[in-house]
Amino acid sequence: MRKWTVTKDDDMSSIADATGFFWSTLWDHPDNAALKDKRKNPNVLAPGDEVVIPELRKKTKPAAAEQKHRFRRLGVPAIISIKLMDGGEPRANLDYVFEVEGETIKGKTNADGEVEIKIPPDAKEGVLTLGGQEVHVVSIGGLDPVEETRGVQQRLANLGYDAYPFTGTLDTKTRRALMNFQSDHKLTVSGRPDDATRAKLLELMQ
């Protein structure tokens, strides 16, 4: 067995694709139980996390010589879930276009302002256009765990609070963003990411 050290933009889907596994095989492997217990979400890993990669088992199929044969590689597309809010209210029934890896996906947000899109497991970035004019660049697999300060900053920024750049430190700008967020959601206003604040951030953006 070997270990894969997680870097920025890695998630379990992209690691599995790079190593020839289904993401669930790696996530559910006994040697990754501690990581699974710590991170909870296979799509939210932190740089420095280590994923155990087991030996890849080879599968053989009989085939006649001097003939052409087609073998299909089984694959599970990754799914990106996006929730769109405006002033705390879901942006429901909104037309969207999502472009990723040369593919264009069109649809409408659901009643909760959510979209779920199947994407290639190694995709790193997509472009989301809302209502034909509002454009957002979406980083795929780049979300840090909420236990990390950078993960708190990312979620605050995605929810409309100014916590950019993502320094990974509890700086003045981040504390101000936290205070605004806590005030808006009737939490204790401390400017620090306490358990209740992290839980609310996770509720709004996993």
C-alpha positions in Angstrom: 0.0 0.0 0.0 1.0 3.6 -0.5 -0.2 6.9 0.7 -1.5 9.9 -1.2 -0.9 13.3 0.4 -3.8 15.6 -0.3 -3.0 18.9 -2.0 -5.1 21.9 -2.9 -8.1 21.0 -5.1 -7.9 17.2 -4.3 -11.0 15.4 -3.3 -11.8 11.7 -3.1 -13.2 11.6 -6.6 -10.1 13.0 -8.2 -7.8 10.9 -6.2 -9.7 7.8 -7.1 -9.7 8.7 -10.7 -5.9 9.2 -10.7 -5.3 5.9 -9.0 -7.8 3.7 -10.8 -10.3 3.1 -8.0 -13.9 4.0 -7.3 -14.0 6.8 -4.8 -16.2 4.7 -2.5 -13.5 1.9 -2.5 -10.9 4.3 -1.1 -13.3 6.1 1.3 -14.7 2.9 2.8 -11.3 1.2 3.0 -10.5 0.2 6.7 -7.1 2.0 6.5 -8.9 5.3 5.7 -11.4 4.9 8.6 -9.7 7.6 10.7 -9.7 10.1 7.8 -13.4 9.3 7.1 -14.3 9.8 10.8 -12.4 13.1 10.8 -13.6 14.7 7.6 -17.1 13.2 7.2 -17.4 14.4 3.6 -15.3 12.7 0.9 -15.4 15.9 -1.2 -13.9 18.1 1.5 -10.4 17.2 2.4 -7.6 19.4 3.7 -4.0 19.8 2.2 -1.8 17.4 4.2 -4.5 14.7 4.8 -3.2 11.3 3.8 -5.3 8.7 1.8 -4.2 5.1 1.9 -4.1 3.6 -1.6 -4.4 -0.2 -1.6 -2.9 -2.4 -4.2 -4.9 -2.4 -7.5 -6.3 -5.8 -8.3 -6.0 -6.8 -12.0 -8.9 -8.3 -13.8 -8.4 -10.5 -16.8 -10.8 -11.5 -19.5 -10.4 -14.2 -22.2 -10.1 -12.9 -25.7 -9.3 -14.5 -29.0 -6.0 -13.6 -30.7 -5.9 -11.4 -33.8 -9.3 -10.0 -33.2 -10.5 -6.6 -32.1 -12.1 -6.4 -28.7 -13.7 -3.5 -26.8 -13.5 -3.2 -23.1 -15.4 -0.6 -21.2 -13.9 1.0 -18.1 -16.5 1.3 -15.4 -16.6 4.8 -14.0 -18.7 6.8 -11.6 -19.1 10.5 -12.4 -18.6 13.0 -9.6 -21.5 15.1 -8.6 -21.2 18.8 -7.7 -23.9 20.3 -5.5 -24.4 24.0 -5.4 -26.9 26.0 -3.3 -27.7 29.5 -4.4 -29.0 32.0 -1.9 -29.9 35.7 -1.9 -30.3 37.5 1.4 -30.9 34.1 3.1 -33.6 33.1 0.6 -33.1 30.3 -2.0 -32.8 31.4 -5.7 -35.5 28.9 -6.9 -36.4 28.1 -10.5 -33.4 30.0 -11.9 -32.0 29.1 -15.3 -28.4 28.1 -15.2 -25.7 26.9 -17.6 -22.7 25.0 -16.3 -19.6 24.5 -18.5 -17.0 22.0 -17.5 -14.3 20.1 -19.5 -15.9 21.2 -22.8 -19.4 20.0 -21.8 -22.4 22.3 -21.3 -25.1 21.4 -18.9 -28.4 23.4 -18.7 -31.2 23.4 -16.2 -33.1 25.2 -13.4 -32.4 25.4 -9.7 -34.9 23.5 -7.6 -37.3 25.0 -4.9 -34.4 25.2 -2.4 -32.1 27.0 -4.9 -30.0 23.9 -5.4 -28.4 22.2 -8.5 -26.7 18.8 -8.7 -24.5 18.3 -11.8 -22.6 15.2 -12.9 -19.1 16.1 -13.8 -15.8 14.2 -14.7 -14.1 13.1 -11.5 -10.9 14.9 -12.5 -12.5 18.3 -13.2 -11.0 21.2 -11.3 -13.0 24.2 -12.5 -16.3 25.1 -14.1 -18.2 28.2 -15.1 -21.7 28.8 -13.8 -23.9 31.3 -15.7 -27.2 32.3 -14.0 -30.1 33.9 -15.8 -28.0 34.3 -18.9 -25.7 37.0 -17.5 -24.4 36.4 -14.0 -21.2 34.5 -14.3 -19.3 32.6 -11.5 -16.1 30.6 -11.8 -16.5 27.5 -9.6 -13.5 25.8 -8.0 -14.2 22.1 -7.8 -12.6 20.1 -4.9 -11.0 23.3 -3.5 -13.2 23.6 -0.4 -11.3 23.0 2.9 -13.0 21.4 5.9 -14.9 23.8 8.2 -12.6 22.8 11.0 -9.8 24.7 9.2 -9.8 28.5 9.3 -9.4 28.5 5.5 -12.5 26.4 5.2 -14.4 29.0 7.4 -13.1 31.8 5.2 -14.2 30.0 2.0 -17.7 29.4 3.2 -18.1 33.0 4.5 -17.0 34.3 1.1 -19.3 32.0 -0.8 -22.2 33.1 1.4 -21.5 36.8 0.5 -19.3 37.8 3.5 -16.0 39.5 2.7 -13.4 37.0 4.0 -11.1 37.0 0.9 -8.1 36.4 0.5 -8.2 33.0 2.2 -5.1 33.4 4.4 -5.8 30.5 6.8 -5.4 32.8 9.7 -8.0 34.5 11.9 -7.2 38.0 10.7 -9.2 41.3 11.2 -11.1 40.9 7.9 -12.2 37.3 8.8 -13.2 38.3 12.3 -15.3 41.1 10.9 -17.0 38.7 8.4 -17.6 36.3 11.2 -19.3 39.0 13.3 -21.6 40.0 10.5 -22.4 36.3 9.8 -23.1 35.6 13.5 -25.3 38.7 13.8 -27.3 37.8 10.7 -28.0 34.3 12.0 -28.7 35.3 15.6 -25.6 33.6 17.0 -23.3 34.8 19.8 -21.3 37.6 18.1 -17.7 36.8 19.0 -15.8 37.1 15.8 -14.5 33.6 16.4 -15.5 30.3 14.6 -17.1 28.6 17.6 -18.9 25.3 17.3 -22.3 26.9 16.7 -20.9 29.1 14.0 -19.2 26.2 12.2 -22.4 24.2 12.4 -24.4 27.0 10.8 -21.8 27.4 8.1 -22.0 23.7 7.4 -25.8 23.8 7.3 -25.7 26.5 4.7 -22.7 25.2 2.7 -21.3 21.7 3.3 
